[in-house]
């Protein structure tokens, strides 16, 4: 309890415990803003913060800016600051982080409280302007502190620790959801890049390469004609070599002689008769035992 609450300790509370424990008490006020302070409590600390934010308000007012209106929801769990129209939560100040609360005795419309920020661990002083309810809002926050402290004693401190654990788990869940959405986006980008890499350009024909053996050659099949296929290194096969008609003749313009393909009708009659005689003599020489004949006229044994 700070001194602002001690001054009103003898006064009866304005709300039922059930209203603050099971629900919340709403108030409307103007939000002057928040500013960092050096200490978690103290009347002079909040006076300096009020002077600073009032000066900033006068500057904004001279520029034509209005002080924003907010809705305060006070319960034993904390003070929520919401947009009165959209109900969006602008600040959620948990009760165990609020260290000081007081209304300004020189200016009845101003009330403040100091709360330790959960992320930066800095002490921030929140300043509000309420024309009629400044003192009532301060008392309501004090009553919420009183009920929360009684509940803490009844539960042996387990309730506060449980809320801290739940708050930590909720924060971790939000971080994991953000990380999960980022990973999904990265996976979608990779899938799109993979699809673009496998799409062939327009007008191209995709051909499936034929299977080859260990020597990178197409197996022979008498049924299917041999089709030249590119090698595994990507080089195209050389074109088939065909000799021009002039190279198939000798230098006299005649077809080359091939004794395996020529027939009897290919020679003139006189030459053919000589060949027949030589063939008959060769057959007779094979039948004489111990005598060797040679068809070569240069052979010395003849």
JOMO-V491268 format. One line per field, one symbol per residue. ss: DSSP state (a for helix, b for strand, c for the rest). phi: phi as a letter, one per 40 degrees, with the letter a starting at -180 (. if undefined). A space follows every 10 residues. Layout:
# JOMO-V491268
ss->???
phi->???
This chain:
# JOMO-V491268
ss->ccaaaacccc ccccccaaaa acccbbbbbb bbbbbbcccc ccaaaaaaaa aaaaaaaaaa aaccccccbb bbbbbccbbb bbbcccccbb bbbbaaabbb bbbccccccb bbbbbbcccc ccbbbbbbbc cccaaaaaaa aaaaaaaaaa aaaaaccaaa aaaaaaaaaa aaaaaaaaaa aaaaaaaaaa aaaaaaaacc cccccccccc cbcccccbcc cccccccccc cccccccccc ccccaaaabc ccccbccccc cccaaaccaa aaaaaaaaaa aaaaaaaccc cccccccccc cc
phi->.ccccccbcc ccccbcdccc cbbabcabac bchbacbcbc ahcccccccc cccccccccc cccgcccccb bbbbaccibb bbccccgccc abccccccba aabcccbccc aaabbccccc fccbbcbbbb cbbccccccc cccccccccc cccccggccc cccccccccc cccccccccc cccccccccc cccccccccc ccgcbcbccc cbcccgbccc bcccccbcbc cccgcccccc cbccdcccbc ccgbcccbcc bcbcccbccc cccccccccc cccccccccg bbbbcccccc cc
